[in-house]
Amino acid sequence: MADTLAPVEIPQRALFKAADVCEIVKVQPYVLRSWESEFPELGIAKTPGAPRIYRRADVEQVVRIKHLLLVEGLTLAGARRRLEEEAAPVAADTPLDELMGRHARERITEVKRGLRALFDLLSGGDGELRLTPPPAARPRPIPVARGKASRGDRARAPRTNGRVRRGG
């Protein structure tokens, strides 16, 4: 039972075969198949009749199921109920401190103050948010057209009549 308490290292992959899951979690294939029947959301099949493929979240779920069964001593039905409770949305009347831990209100108040300061900075302090466009850039100077080249300049620049000269 010592290996059930040891942390399980899951490789950094997106998908796993059933044999891989069994090796990672250290359970026999028949155990994994029985857990699949009790937890039908576990694993995905590529096509009907094809072997199941497990996502990383499924492997984590199998590790959690093993912990609930072997360490906490729950039955399969008890483990299913526990997982459903953990996945259930939080009720609206649950106190904030219970959800977020100690000093949650202070942390939220601090974030609220920071957001208010940003809002005031952007709005100019009067409570109305104004976004102004950036200042217009100076217009670029218009290039000045050159006059005709002098006779000496024409002699240096060979005429191509729109064709590209090749060679040297």
DSSP file with accessible surface (Angstrom, degrees, kcal/mol):
  #  RESIDUE AA STRUCTURE BP1 BP2  ACC     N-H-->O    O-->H-N    N-H-->O    O-->H-N    TCO  KAPPA ALPHA  PHI   PSI    X-CA   Y-CA   Z-CA
    1    1 A M    >>        0   0  149      0, 0.0     3,-0.9     0, 0.0     4,-0.7   0.000 360.0 360.0 360.0  -9.2    0.0    0.0    0.0
    2    2 A A  H >>  +     0   0   83      1,-0.3     4,-0.8     2,-0.2     3,-0.7   0.850 360.0  58.5 -65.0 -32.2    3.1    2.2    0.2
    3    3 A D  H 34 S+     0   0   81      1,-0.2    -1,-0.3     2,-0.2     0, 0.0   0.725  96.9  61.9 -72.3 -18.0    3.0    2.7   -3.6
    4    4 A T  H <4 S+     0   0   22     -3,-0.9    -1,-0.2     1,-0.2    -2,-0.2   0.776 104.1  48.8 -75.2 -23.8   -0.5    4.2   -3.4
    5    5 A L  H << S+     0   0  121     -3,-0.7    -1,-0.2    -4,-0.7    -2,-0.2   0.685  90.5  97.3 -86.5 -20.0    0.7    7.0   -1.3
    6    6 A A  S  < S-     0   0   51     -4,-0.8     2,-0.1     1,-0.1    -3,-0.0  -0.439  87.0-104.2 -69.6 141.1    3.6    7.8   -3.6
    7    7 A P        -     0   0  128      0, 0.0     2,-0.5     0, 0.0    -1,-0.1  -0.394  32.9-128.9 -66.2 144.0    2.9   10.7   -6.0
    8    8 A V        -     0   0   54     -4,-0.1     2,-0.7    -2,-0.1    17,-0.1  -0.828  12.0-146.4 -98.1 129.8    2.3    9.6   -9.5
    9    9 A E        -     0   0  175     -2,-0.5     0, 0.0    15,-0.2     0, 0.0  -0.859  12.0-160.2 -98.6 117.9    4.3   11.2  -12.3
   10   10 A I        -     0   0   20     -2,-0.7    46,-0.0     1,-0.0    -2,-0.0  -0.849  22.4-118.1 -98.6 126.2    2.2   11.5  -15.5
   11   11 A P        -     0   0   53      0, 0.0     2,-2.1     0, 0.0    -1,-0.0  -0.209  31.4-102.2 -60.4 154.2    4.3   12.0  -18.7
   12   12 A Q  S    S+     0   0  165      2,-0.0     2,-0.3    44,-0.0    -2,-0.0  -0.510  78.8 120.5 -80.7  75.7    3.8   15.3  -20.6
   13   13 A R        -     0   0  110     -2,-2.1    43,-0.1     1,-0.1     3,-0.1  -0.941  60.9-138.8-132.8 159.8    1.6   13.8  -23.4
   14   14 A A  S    S+     0   0   75     -2,-0.3    42,-0.9     1,-0.2     2,-0.3   0.863  85.3  32.9 -86.1 -38.3   -1.9   14.6  -24.5
   15   15 A L  E     -A   55   0A  91     40,-0.2     2,-0.3    41,-0.1    40,-0.2  -0.922  62.0-170.5-127.2 149.8   -3.2   11.0  -25.1
   16   16 A F  E     -A   54   0A   4     38,-2.4    38,-3.2    -2,-0.3     2,-0.2  -0.981  19.8-127.9-136.4 146.4   -2.5    7.7  -23.5
   17   17 A K  E  >  -A   53   0A 148     -2,-0.3     4,-2.2    36,-0.2     5,-0.2  -0.486  35.9-106.7 -82.7 164.2   -3.4    4.0  -24.3
   18   18 A A  H  > S+     0   0   39     34,-0.6     4,-2.6     1,-0.2     5,-0.2   0.893 121.9  54.0 -60.3 -39.6   -5.0    1.8  -21.7
   19   19 A A  H  > S+     0   0   68      1,-0.2     4,-2.1     2,-0.2    -1,-0.2   0.890 107.7  50.8 -63.1 -37.7   -1.7   -0.1  -21.2
   20   20 A D  H  > S+     0   0   45      2,-0.2     4,-2.7     1,-0.2    -1,-0.2   0.918 110.1  49.4 -64.1 -43.0    0.1    3.2  -20.6
   21   21 A V  H  X S+     0   0    0     -4,-2.2     4,-2.8     1,-0.2     5,-0.3   0.928 110.1  51.0 -63.0 -43.6   -2.5    4.3  -18.0
   22   22 A C  H  X>S+     0   0   12     -4,-2.6     5,-1.6     1,-0.2     4,-1.4   0.898 112.6  46.4 -60.9 -40.9   -2.2    0.9  -16.2
   23   23 A E  H  <5S+     0   0  145     -4,-2.1    -2,-0.2     3,-0.2    -1,-0.2   0.915 114.7  46.5 -68.1 -42.5    1.5    1.2  -16.1
   24   24 A I  H  <5S+     0   0   26     -4,-2.7    -2,-0.2     1,-0.2   -15,-0.2   0.939 122.5  34.2 -65.0 -47.8    1.4    4.8  -14.8
   25   25 A V  H  <5S-     0   0    1     -4,-2.8    -1,-0.2    -5,-0.2    -2,-0.2   0.635 105.5-127.6 -86.2 -13.5   -1.2    4.2  -12.2
   26   26 A K  T  <5 +     0   0  138     -4,-1.4     2,-0.3    -5,-0.3    -3,-0.2   0.968  61.6 130.2  62.8  56.0    0.0    0.7  -11.4
   27   27 A V      < -     0   0   20     -5,-1.6    -1,-0.2    -6,-0.1    -2,-0.1  -0.939  61.2-103.8-130.3 158.0   -3.3   -1.1  -11.8
   28   28 A Q    >>  -     0   0  116     -2,-0.3     4,-2.0     1,-0.1     3,-0.8  -0.473  32.3-114.4 -76.8 152.6   -4.2   -4.2  -13.7
   29   29 A P  H 3> S+     0   0   59      0, 0.0     4,-2.6     0, 0.0     5,-0.2   0.865 116.3  56.5 -57.2 -36.9   -6.1   -3.8  -17.0
   30   30 A Y  H 3> S+     0   0  150      2,-0.2     4,-2.0     1,-0.2     5,-0.1   0.847 105.8  52.1 -65.7 -30.2   -9.2   -5.6  -15.6
   31   31 A V  H <> S+     0   0   30     -3,-0.8     4,-2.3     2,-0.2    -1,-0.2   0.943 109.7  48.1 -67.9 -45.4   -9.3   -3.0  -12.8
   32   32 A L  H  X S+     0   0    3     -4,-2.0     4,-2.2     1,-0.2    -2,-0.2   0.918 110.9  51.6 -61.2 -41.8   -9.2   -0.1  -15.2
   33   33 A R  H  X S+     0   0  148     -4,-2.6     4,-1.6     1,-0.2    -1,-0.2   0.897 109.1  50.0 -63.2 -39.0  -12.0   -1.7  -17.3
   34   34 A S  H  X S+     0   0   49     -4,-2.0     4,-1.4     1,-0.2    -1,-0.2   0.896 110.2  50.3 -68.1 -35.4  -14.2   -2.1  -14.2
   35   35 A W  H  X S+     0   0   16     -4,-2.3     4,-2.5     1,-0.2    -1,-0.2   0.864 105.7  57.3 -68.7 -33.3  -13.6    1.6  -13.3
   36   36 A E  H  < S+     0   0   34     -4,-2.2     6,-0.3     1,-0.2    -1,-0.2   0.885 105.6  50.3 -62.4 -37.4  -14.5    2.5  -16.9
   37   37 A S  H  < S+     0   0   94     -4,-1.6    -1,-0.2     1,-0.2    -2,-0.2   0.853 115.2  42.8 -70.5 -31.6  -17.9    0.8  -16.4
   38   38 A E  H  < S+     0   0   50     -4,-1.4    -2,-0.2     1,-0.3    -1,-0.2   0.803 124.3  36.2 -81.5 -29.0  -18.5    2.7  -13.2
   39   39 A F    ><  +     0   0    1     -4,-2.5     3,-2.0    -5,-0.1    -1,-0.3  -0.763  69.3 178.4-124.2  82.5  -17.2    6.0  -14.6
   40   40 A P  T 3  S+     0   0   87      0, 0.0    -1,-0.1     0, 0.0    -4,-0.1   0.735  75.9  66.1 -64.5 -18.9  -18.4    6.1  -18.2
   41   41 A E  T 3  S+     0   0  107      3,-0.0     2,-0.5    17,-0.0    -5,-0.1   0.572  77.7 108.6 -78.0  -3.1  -16.9    9.6  -18.8
   42   42 A L  S <  S-     0   0    1     -3,-2.0    -3,-0.1    -6,-0.3    12,-0.0  -0.586  81.2 -10.3 -78.9 121.1  -13.4    8.1  -18.4
   43   43 A G  S    S-     0   0    6     -2,-0.5     2,-0.4    12,-0.1    11,-0.2   0.162  71.8-112.8  77.2 161.5  -11.5    7.9  -21.6
   44   44 A I  E     -B   53   0A  73      9,-3.5     9,-3.8     7,-0.0     2,-0.4  -0.981  15.4-135.3-132.2 144.5  -12.6    8.4  -25.2
   45   45 A A  E     -B   52   0A  56     -2,-0.4     7,-0.2     7,-0.2    -2,-0.0  -0.850   6.6-147.3 -99.0 136.2  -12.9    6.0  -28.1
   46   46 A K  S    S-     0   0  156      5,-0.8    -1,-0.2    -2,-0.4     6,-0.1   0.964  84.1  -6.4 -63.7 -52.4  -11.6    7.0  -31.5
   47   47 A T  S >  S-     0   0   86      4,-0.2     3,-2.6    -3,-0.1    -1,-0.2  -0.950  97.1 -75.2-137.1 159.6  -14.3    5.0  -33.3
   48   48 A P  T 3  S+     0   0  134      0, 0.0    -2,-0.0     0, 0.0     0, 0.0  -0.305 122.0  16.7 -57.8 132.3  -16.9    2.6  -32.1
   49   49 A G  T 3  S+     0   0   90      1,-0.3     3,-0.1    -3,-0.0    -3,-0.0   0.321  99.4 120.4  87.9 -10.9  -15.3   -0.7  -31.2
   50   50 A A  S <  S-     0   0   25     -3,-2.6    -1,-0.3     1,-0.1     3,-0.1  -0.478  74.8 -90.7 -81.8 157.2  -11.8    0.9  -31.1
   51   51 A P        -     0   0  104      0, 0.0    -5,-0.8     0, 0.0    -4,-0.2  -0.331  50.9 -97.1 -65.7 152.5   -9.7    0.7  -27.9
   52   52 A R  E     - B   0  45A  75     -7,-0.2   -34,-0.6    -6,-0.1     2,-0.4  -0.416  31.0-154.1 -71.5 147.4  -10.1    3.6  -25.5
   53   53 A I  E     -AB  17  44A  28     -9,-3.8    -9,-3.5   -36,-0.1     2,-0.4  -0.953  11.3-144.5-119.1 140.4   -7.7    6.5  -25.5
   54   54 A Y  E     -A   16   0A   0    -38,-3.2   -38,-2.4    -2,-0.4     2,-0.1  -0.884   2.6-143.7-111.7 135.8   -7.2    8.5  -22.4
   55   55 A R  E  >  -A   15   0A 101     -2,-0.4     4,-1.9   -40,-0.2     3,-0.3  -0.419  36.5-102.0 -83.0 167.9   -6.6   12.2  -22.1
   56   56 A R  H  > S+     0   0   66    -42,-0.9     4,-2.4     1,-0.2     5,-0.2   0.905 125.0  54.9 -58.2 -40.7   -4.3   13.6  -19.4
   57   57 A A  H  > S+     0   0   59      1,-0.2     4,-2.0     2,-0.2    -1,-0.2   0.861 105.5  53.3 -62.2 -34.8   -7.3   14.6  -17.4
   58   58 A D  H  > S+     0   0   10     -3,-0.3     4,-2.4     2,-0.2    -1,-0.2   0.903 107.6  50.0 -66.5 -40.6   -8.6   11.1  -17.6
   59   59 A V  H  X S+     0   0    0     -4,-1.9     4,-2.4     2,-0.2    -2,-0.2   0.926 110.5  50.1 -63.6 -42.4   -5.3    9.7  -16.2
   60   60 A E  H  X S+     0   0   96     -4,-2.4     4,-2.3     1,-0.2    -1,-0.2   0.889 109.7  51.7 -61.4 -37.6   -5.5   12.3  -13.4
   61   61 A Q  H  X S+     0   0   56     -4,-2.0     4,-2.8     2,-0.2    -2,-0.2   0.905 107.7  51.4 -65.5 -41.1   -9.0   11.1  -12.7
   62   62 A V  H  X S+     0   0    0     -4,-2.4     4,-2.7     2,-0.2    -2,-0.2   0.915 109.3  50.5 -62.6 -41.4   -7.9    7.4  -12.5
   63   63 A V  H  X S+     0   0   39     -4,-2.4     4,-2.2     1,-0.2    -1,-0.2   0.928 111.4  48.6 -60.6 -42.9   -5.2    8.4  -10.0
   64   64 A R  H  X S+     0   0   67     -4,-2.3     4,-2.6     2,-0.2    -2,-0.2   0.916 110.5  50.6 -63.9 -42.3   -7.9   10.2   -8.0
   65   65 A I  H  X S+     0   0    0     -4,-2.8     4,-2.6     2,-0.2     5,-0.2   0.940 109.5  50.7 -61.8 -44.3  -10.2    7.2   -8.1
   66   66 A K  H  X>S+     0   0   15     -4,-2.7     4,-3.0     1,-0.2     5,-0.5   0.924 110.9  49.4 -60.2 -42.0   -7.3    4.9   -7.0
   67   67 A H  I  X>S+     0   0   64     -4,-2.2     5,-2.1     1,-0.2     4,-1.9   0.929 111.1  48.9 -62.2 -46.7   -6.7    7.2   -4.1
   68   68 A L  I  <5S+     0   0    0     -4,-2.6     6,-2.5     3,-0.2    -1,-0.2   0.891 118.5  39.9 -61.8 -38.6  -10.3    7.3   -3.1
   69   69 A L  I  <5S+     0   0   28     -4,-2.6    -2,-0.2     4,-0.2     4,-0.2   0.943 127.1  27.5 -77.5 -47.9  -10.6    3.6   -3.2
   70   70 A L  I  <5S+     0   0   78     -4,-3.0    -3,-0.2    -5,-0.2    -2,-0.2   0.835 131.1  30.1 -89.9 -33.6   -7.4    2.4   -1.7
   71   71 A V  I  <<S+     0   0   52     -4,-1.9    -3,-0.2    -5,-0.5    -4,-0.1   0.903 129.2  33.8 -92.5 -48.6   -6.3    5.2    0.6
   72   72 A E  S   <S-     0   0   79     -5,-2.1    -3,-0.2     2,-0.0    -4,-0.1   0.596 100.6-130.2 -85.3 -11.9   -9.6    6.7    1.8
   73   73 A G        +     0   0   58     -6,-0.4    -4,-0.2     1,-0.2    -3,-0.1   0.709  50.0 153.4  76.4  22.7  -11.4    3.3    1.7
   74   74 A L        -     0   0   48     -6,-2.5    -1,-0.2     1,-0.1     2,-0.1  -0.419  42.5-120.2 -81.0 159.0  -14.5    4.3   -0.3
   75   75 A T     >  -     0   0   94     -2,-0.1     4,-2.9     1,-0.1     5,-0.2  -0.385  35.6 -98.6 -83.0 173.4  -16.5    2.0   -2.5
   76   76 A L  H  > S+     0   0   52      1,-0.2     4,-2.5     2,-0.2     5,-0.2   0.923 127.7  48.7 -60.2 -41.8  -16.9    2.6   -6.2
   77   77 A A  H  > S+     0   0   31      2,-0.2     4,-2.5     1,-0.2    -1,-0.2   0.916 112.1  48.7 -64.9 -41.4  -20.3    4.2   -5.6
   78   78 A G  H  > S+     0   0    9      2,-0.2     4,-2.5     1,-0.2    -2,-0.2   0.902 110.9  50.1 -65.1 -39.3  -18.8    6.4   -2.8
   79   79 A A  H  X S+     0   0    0     -4,-2.9     4,-2.5     2,-0.2    -2,-0.2   0.913 110.1  50.9 -64.8 -41.2  -15.9    7.4   -5.0
   80   80 A R  H  X S+     0   0   77     -4,-2.5     4,-2.3    -5,-0.2    -2,-0.2   0.940 111.4  47.9 -61.9 -44.0  -18.4    8.3   -7.8
   81   81 A R  H  X S+     0   0  132     -4,-2.5     4,-2.5     1,-0.2    -2,-0.2   0.922 111.2  50.7 -62.0 -42.9  -20.4   10.4   -5.4
   82   82 A R  H  X S+     0   0   76     -4,-2.5     4,-2.4     1,-0.2    -1,-0.2   0.926 111.2  47.9 -61.7 -44.3  -17.3   12.2   -4.1
   83   83 A L  H  X S+     0   0   16     -4,-2.5     4,-1.7     1,-0.2    -1,-0.2   0.884 111.2  51.0 -65.4 -36.6  -16.1   13.0   -7.6
   84   84 A E  H  X S+     0   0  112     -4,-2.3     4,-1.1    -5,-0.2    -1,-0.2   0.901 110.4  49.6 -65.8 -39.9  -19.6   14.3   -8.5
   85   85 A E  H  < S+     0   0  132     -4,-2.5     3,-0.4     1,-0.2    -2,-0.2   0.907 110.5  49.9 -63.5 -41.6  -19.6   16.5   -5.4
   86   86 A E  H  < S+     0   0  101     -4,-2.4    -1,-0.2     1,-0.2    -2,-0.2   0.835 114.1  45.2 -66.9 -31.4  -16.1   17.9   -6.3
   87   87 A A  H  < S+     0   0   85     -4,-1.7    -1,-0.2    -5,-0.2    -2,-0.2   0.614  89.7 108.5 -87.5 -12.2  -17.3   18.7   -9.8
   88   88 A A  S  < S-     0   0   53     -4,-1.1     3,-0.1    -3,-0.4    -3,-0.0  -0.335  79.1-104.1 -67.0 143.9  -20.6   20.2   -8.7
   89   89 A P        -     0   0  127      0, 0.0     2,-0.2     0, 0.0    -1,-0.1  -0.306  41.1 -99.8 -65.5 154.4  -20.8   24.0   -9.1
   90   90 A V        -     0   0   92      1,-0.1     2,-0.0    -3,-0.1     9,-0.0  -0.531  38.3-111.7 -77.8 137.6  -20.5   26.1   -5.9
   91   91 A A    >   -     0   0   54     -2,-0.2     3,-1.4     1,-0.1    -1,-0.1  -0.348  20.0-123.7 -68.1 149.3  -23.8   27.3   -4.4
   92   92 A A  T 3  S+     0   0  111      1,-0.3    -1,-0.1    -2,-0.0    -2,-0.1   0.776 108.4  56.7 -66.6 -25.8  -24.4   31.0   -4.5
   93   93 A D  T 3  S+     0   0  140      2,-0.1    -1,-0.3     3,-0.0    -2,-0.1   0.409  76.1 119.0 -90.2   6.1  -24.9   31.3   -0.7
   94   94 A T  S <  S-     0   0   35     -3,-1.4     5,-0.1     1,-0.1    -4,-0.0  -0.525  74.9-108.4 -70.7 129.7  -21.4   29.8    0.0
   95   95 A P     >  -     0   0   67      0, 0.0     4,-1.5     0, 0.0     3,-0.4  -0.307  17.9-130.0 -61.3 142.5  -19.3   32.3    2.0
   96   96 A L  H  > S+     0   0   51      1,-0.2     4,-2.5     2,-0.2     5,-0.3   0.875 106.7  57.1 -61.3 -40.3  -16.5   33.9    0.0
   97   97 A D  H  > S+     0   0   74      1,-0.2     4,-1.4     2,-0.2    -1,-0.2   0.869 105.4  51.8 -61.3 -34.6  -14.0   33.2    2.7
   98   98 A E  H  4 S+     0   0  144     -3,-0.4    -1,-0.2     1,-0.2    -2,-0.2   0.869 113.1  45.1 -70.2 -34.5  -14.8   29.5    2.6
   99   99 A L  H  < S+     0   0   90     -4,-1.5    -2,-0.2     1,-0.2    -1,-0.2   0.904 125.2  27.7 -74.6 -43.0  -14.3   29.4   -1.2
  100  100 A M  H  < S-     0   0   85     -4,-2.5    -2,-0.2     1,-0.3    -1,-0.2   0.436 104.6-122.7-106.2  -1.6  -11.1   31.4   -1.5
  101  101 A G    ><  -     0   0   34     -4,-1.4     3,-1.1    -5,-0.3    -1,-0.3  -0.329  56.1 -14.8  91.9-172.7   -9.4   30.7    1.9
  102  102 A R  T 3  S+     0   0  193      1,-0.2    -4,-0.0     2,-0.1     0, 0.0  -0.298 127.1  14.0 -68.9 149.9   -8.2   33.1    4.5
  103  103 A H  T 3> S+     0   0  103      1,-0.1     4,-1.9     3,-0.1    -1,-0.2   0.711  80.3 137.9  61.9  23.1   -7.8   36.8    3.8
  104  104 A A  H <>  +     0   0    0     -3,-1.1     4,-2.7     1,-0.2     5,-0.2   0.919  68.8  52.0 -64.8 -42.7   -9.8   36.5    0.6
  105  105 A R  H  > S+     0   0  131      1,-0.2     4,-2.7     2,-0.2    -1,-0.2   0.908 108.9  50.6 -62.8 -38.6  -11.8   39.7    1.2
  106  106 A E  H  > S+     0   0  117      2,-0.2     4,-2.3     1,-0.2    -1,-0.2   0.921 111.4  48.0 -65.2 -41.4   -8.6   41.6    1.8
  107  107 A R  H  X S+     0   0  123     -4,-1.9     4,-2.2     2,-0.2    -2,-0.2   0.917 113.2  47.5 -64.9 -43.0   -7.0   40.3   -1.5
  108  108 A I  H  X S+     0   0   66     -4,-2.7     4,-2.7     2,-0.2    -2,-0.2   0.913 110.9  51.7 -65.1 -40.6  -10.2   41.1   -3.4
  109  109 A T  H  X S+     0   0   60     -4,-2.7     4,-2.5    -5,-0.2    -2,-0.2   0.913 109.3  50.9 -62.1 -39.7  -10.3   44.6   -1.9
  110  110 A E  H  X S+     0   0  116     -4,-2.3     4,-2.1     2,-0.2    -1,-0.2   0.920 111.2  47.1 -64.0 -43.4   -6.7   45.2   -2.9
  111  111 A V  H  X S+     0   0   91     -4,-2.2     4,-2.6     1,-0.2    -2,-0.2   0.921 111.1  52.5 -63.7 -41.7   -7.4   44.1   -6.5
  112  112 A K  H  X S+     0   0  150     -4,-2.7     4,-2.5     1,-0.2    -2,-0.2   0.912 108.4  50.3 -61.5 -42.1  -10.5   46.3   -6.6
  113  113 A R  H  X S+     0   0  149     -4,-2.5     4,-2.4     2,-0.2    -1,-0.2   0.910 110.7  49.7 -61.4 -42.9   -8.4   49.3   -5.4
  114  114 A G  H  X S+     0   0   35     -4,-2.1     4,-2.2     2,-0.2    -2,-0.2   0.920 111.6  47.7 -63.0 -42.5   -5.9   48.6   -8.2
  115  115 A L  H  X S+     0   0  108     -4,-2.6     4,-2.5     2,-0.2    -2,-0.2   0.900 110.9  51.7 -65.9 -39.1   -8.6   48.4  -10.8
  116  116 A R  H  X S+     0   0  139     -4,-2.5     4,-2.8     2,-0.2     5,-0.2   0.911 108.6  51.6 -63.0 -41.1  -10.2   51.6   -9.5
  117  117 A A  H  X S+     0   0   58     -4,-2.4     4,-2.3     1,-0.2    -2,-0.2   0.919 110.7  48.0 -63.5 -41.2   -6.8   53.4   -9.7
  118  118 A L  H  X S+     0   0  101     -4,-2.2     4,-2.4     2,-0.2    -1,-0.2   0.916 111.7  50.2 -63.8 -42.2   -6.4   52.2  -13.3
  119  119 A F  H  X S+     0   0   65     -4,-2.5     4,-2.4     1,-0.2     6,-0.3   0.931 111.2  48.3 -61.4 -45.9   -9.9   53.4  -14.2
  120  120 A D  H  X>S+     0   0   63     -4,-2.8     5,-1.3     1,-0.2     4,-1.2   0.894 110.3  52.5 -62.2 -38.1   -9.2   56.8  -12.6
  121  121 A L  H  <5S+     0   0  136     -4,-2.3     3,-0.3    -5,-0.2    -1,-0.2   0.927 114.3  41.7 -63.6 -43.8   -6.0   57.1  -14.5
  122  122 A L  H  <5S+     0   0   99     -4,-2.4     8,-0.6     1,-0.2    -2,-0.2   0.832 117.2  47.3 -73.2 -31.3   -7.7   56.4  -17.8
  123  123 A S  H ><5S-     0   0    1     -4,-2.4     3,-0.6    -5,-0.2     5,-0.4   0.561 109.3-115.6 -90.5  -7.7  -10.7   58.5  -17.1
  124  124 A G  T 3<5 -     0   0   65     -4,-1.2    -3,-0.2    -3,-0.3    -4,-0.1   0.632  61.4 -73.9  82.8   9.2   -8.9   61.6  -15.9
  125  125 A G  T 3 <S+     0   0   55     -5,-1.3    -1,-0.2    -6,-0.3    -5,-0.1   0.346 114.5  99.5  90.5  -7.8  -10.4   61.3  -12.4
  126  126 A D  S <  S-     0   0   92     -3,-0.6    -2,-0.1     2,-0.3     3,-0.1   0.417  95.5-110.5 -96.0   6.0  -13.9   62.4  -13.2
  127  127 A G  S    S+     0   0   47      1,-0.2     2,-0.5    -7,-0.1    -3,-0.1   0.446  86.8 108.0  87.0  -4.1  -15.4   58.9  -13.4
  128  128 A E        -     0   0  123     -5,-0.4     2,-0.4    -8,-0.1    -2,-0.3  -0.946  67.2-133.5-112.3 123.3  -16.0   59.0  -17.1
  129  129 A L        -     0   0   84     -2,-0.5     2,-0.5    -3,-0.1    -6,-0.2  -0.601  26.2-178.1 -78.8 124.0  -13.8   56.9  -19.3
  130  130 A R        -     0   0  123     -8,-0.6     2,-0.6    -2,-0.4    -6,-0.0  -0.986  10.6-167.7-124.9 123.8  -12.4   58.8  -22.3
  131  131 A L        -     0   0  139     -2,-0.5    -8,-0.0    -8,-0.0    -9,-0.0  -0.945  12.2-165.9-108.0 123.2  -10.2   57.2  -24.8
  132  132 A T        -     0   0  118     -2,-0.6    -2,-0.0     1,-0.0     0, 0.0  -0.851  23.6-109.8-109.8 147.7   -8.5   59.6  -27.1
  133  133 A P        -     0   0  110      0, 0.0     3,-0.1     0, 0.0    -1,-0.0  -0.323  45.4 -91.9 -69.1 157.9   -6.7   58.8  -30.4
  134  134 A P        -     0   0  113      0, 0.0     3,-0.1     0, 0.0     0, 0.0  -0.287  56.2 -83.6 -65.6 155.1   -3.0   59.2  -30.4
  135  135 A P        -     0   0  127      0, 0.0     2,-0.1     0, 0.0    -3,-0.0  -0.303  53.7 -99.4 -61.3 145.4   -1.7   62.6  -31.6
  136  136 A A        -     0   0  100     -3,-0.1     2,-0.1     1,-0.1     0, 0.0  -0.383  37.9-117.9 -67.6 139.6   -1.5   62.9  -35.4
  137  137 A A        -     0   0   92      1,-0.1    -1,-0.1    -2,-0.1     3,-0.1  -0.430  35.3 -95.2 -75.0 151.6    1.9   62.4  -36.8
  138  138 A R        -     0   0  224     -2,-0.1    -1,-0.1     1,-0.1     2,-0.0  -0.435  48.2-103.9 -63.9 141.9    3.6   65.2  -38.7
  139  139 A P        -     0   0  121      0, 0.0    -1,-0.1     0, 0.0     3,-0.1  -0.361  36.8-112.5 -67.2 145.3    3.0   65.0  -42.4
  140  140 A R        -     0   0  226      1,-0.1     2,-0.1    -3,-0.1    -3,-0.0  -0.506  34.6-102.6 -74.9 146.2    6.0   63.8  -44.4
  141  141 A P        -     0   0  120      0, 0.0    -1,-0.1     0, 0.0     3,-0.0  -0.430  36.7-114.7 -68.7 143.9    7.6   66.2  -46.7
  142  142 A I        -     0   0  147     -2,-0.1     2,-0.0     1,-0.1     0, 0.0  -0.642  34.2-110.7 -79.1 130.5    6.7   65.7  -50.4
  143  143 A P        -     0   0  121      0, 0.0     2,-0.4     0, 0.0    -1,-0.1  -0.362  30.9-122.5 -63.9 140.1    9.7   64.6  -52.4
  144  144 A V        -     0   0  134      1,-0.0     2,-0.2    -2,-0.0     0, 0.0  -0.706  21.7-124.2 -86.3 131.8   10.8   67.3  -54.8
  145  145 A A        -     0   0   93     -2,-0.4     2,-0.2     1,-0.1    -1,-0.0  -0.524  26.0-129.3 -74.8 136.8   10.9   66.3  -58.5
  146  146 A R        -     0   0  241     -2,-0.2     3,-0.1     1,-0.1    -1,-0.1  -0.571  18.8-118.7 -84.2 152.8   14.3   66.8  -60.1
  147  147 A G        -     0   0   71     -2,-0.2    -1,-0.1     1,-0.2     3,-0.1  -0.082  52.8 -58.0 -76.2-176.9   14.6   68.6  -63.3
  148  148 A K        -     0   0  195      1,-0.1    -1,-0.2     0, 0.0     2,-0.1  -0.343  62.2-106.2 -65.6 145.7   16.0   67.0  -66.5
  149  149 A A        -     0   0   44     -3,-0.1    -1,-0.1     1,-0.1     5,-0.0  -0.398  37.6-107.9 -71.0 146.9   19.5   65.6  -66.2
  150  150 A S    >>  -     0   0   67      1,-0.1     4,-1.7    -2,-0.1     3,-0.6  -0.254  34.1 -99.6 -71.0 165.8   22.2   67.6  -67.8
  151  151 A R  H 3> S+     0   0  201      1,-0.2     4,-1.3     2,-0.2    -1,-0.1   0.873 123.9  54.6 -57.2 -35.3   23.9   66.3  -70.9
  152  152 A G  H 3> S+     0   0   38      1,-0.2     4,-1.1     2,-0.2    -1,-0.2   0.874 105.0  52.9 -67.9 -35.5   26.8   65.0  -68.9
  153  153 A D  H <> S+     0   0   67     -3,-0.6     4,-1.6     1,-0.2     3,-0.2   0.879 105.1  55.4 -67.9 -35.2   24.6   63.0  -66.6
  154  154 A R  H  < S+     0   0  135     -4,-1.7    -1,-0.2     1,-0.2    -2,-0.2   0.857 102.6  56.0 -66.3 -33.1   22.9   61.3  -69.6
  155  155 A A  H  < S+     0   0   89     -4,-1.3    -1,-0.2     1,-0.2    -2,-0.2   0.857 108.7  47.4 -68.7 -30.8   26.2   60.1  -70.9
  156  156 A R  H  < S+     0   0  183     -4,-1.1    -1,-0.2    -3,-0.2    -2,-0.2   0.817 105.2  61.5 -80.2 -33.4   27.0   58.3  -67.6
  157  157 A A  S  < S-     0   0   66     -4,-1.6    -1,-0.1     0, 0.0     2,-0.0  -0.848  84.9-137.9 -98.0 110.9   23.6   56.6  -67.2
  158  158 A P        -     0   0   80      0, 0.0     2,-0.3     0, 0.0    -3,-0.1  -0.333  19.7-114.5 -68.9 146.4   23.0   54.2  -70.1
  159  159 A R        +     0   0  211      1,-0.1    -5,-0.0    -5,-0.1     0, 0.0  -0.635  33.4 174.8 -80.4 134.5   19.5   54.1  -71.5
  160  160 A T    >   -     0   0   55     -2,-0.3     3,-1.9     5,-0.0    -1,-0.1   0.513  32.4-137.9-115.7 -13.5   17.6   50.8  -71.1
  161  161 A N  T 3  S-     0   0  120      1,-0.3     3,-0.1     0, 0.0    -2,-0.1   0.899  76.9 -50.3  53.7  39.9   14.2   51.7  -72.5
  162  162 A G  T 3  S+     0   0   78      1,-0.3     2,-0.3     0, 0.0    -1,-0.3   0.443 114.2 119.1  84.4  -4.3   12.5   49.9  -69.6
  163  163 A R    <   -     0   0  174     -3,-1.9     2,-0.5     1,-0.0    -1,-0.3  -0.734  66.9-118.9 -95.6 152.2   14.6   46.7  -70.1
  164  164 A V        -     0   0  121     -2,-0.3     2,-0.4    -3,-0.1    -1,-0.0  -0.714  25.8-133.6 -88.7 128.3   16.8   45.3  -67.4
  165  165 A R        -     0   0  168     -2,-0.5     2,-0.3     2,-0.0    -5,-0.0  -0.670  24.3-164.7 -82.9 135.0   20.5   45.2  -68.5
  166  166 A R        +     0   0  224     -2,-0.4     2,-0.1     2,-0.0     0, 0.0  -0.829  43.2  29.1-116.5 158.7   22.2   42.0  -67.7
  167  167 A G              0   0   80     -2,-0.3    -2,-0.0     1,-0.0     0, 0.0  -0.332 360.0 360.0  91.7-168.2   25.8   41.0  -67.6
  168  168 A G              0   0  131     -2,-0.1    -2,-0.0     0, 0.0    -1,-0.0  -0.022 360.0 360.0-138.4 360.0   28.8   43.1  -66.9
